[in-house]
Amino acid sequence: MTANYFVAMGNKPSLEDHLVNLRLTSKQMVRGSKKCESSEKDARNKLKKAIQSRNLEGARIYAQNAIREKTQALNYLRLSSRIDAVAARLESAIRMKQVTGAMSGIVAGMDTALKDMDVEKLAKIMDQFEKQFEDTDVRTGYLEGAIASTTASATPQEMVDSLIQETADAHNLELGTMLDDAGMVSDNLPAVEAQATNNLEQRFEALRK
């Protein structure tokens, strides 16, 4: 069953139909997250082999891939949680007959985003819903552009080198001077960046409660 199942059947989707579509989309987000986690694991294995063969260029590429996949997996989970929260409140609004005209308008604009599985559009739609529901428990301060940033070709050098070092340490591999000429950075992320990551994780955990 696709996200636009009811439209494909030739019937005009009701609010209840959109509610089902939201839940189906949430499940697709979870599946996407698991796929990214699997890709991250593969990239880490390739990273390990690249370090063993002292292939620094390859190691950097695999480290970048692993970081992107991990970030994307988290983004999918965050969006899935937001969709679940919005679906629950939409269901309550339907049951209590408290659906506003603005909510109906937002729902009507979901079709394209659901059909294309456009995560950026879905995130913006969730923003609109959250404003309508005025529920601080749902508001997560979702980082604008977080999804788009995962497709960026450049990954912070500190994160790449840190992951290379982490993988080498985990498998008792000796890097030696492998990274010296390339400008090895500290194993720890800058305090500001680490704090930003912690804040995002706290928001994500709050969503799941």
Protein Blocks (a to p, Z undefined) as FASTA:
>chain_A
ZZklmmmnopacdfklmmmmmmmmmmmmmmmmmmmmmmmmmmmmmmmmmmmnopaklmmm
mmmmmmmmmmmmmmmmmmmmmmmmmmmmmmmmmmnopacfklmmmmmmmmmmmmnopakl
mmmmmmmmmmmnopaklpgoiaehklmmmmpmbdcfklmmmmmmmmmmmnopafkjmmmm
nopadfbdcfklmmmmmmmmmmmmmmmZZ
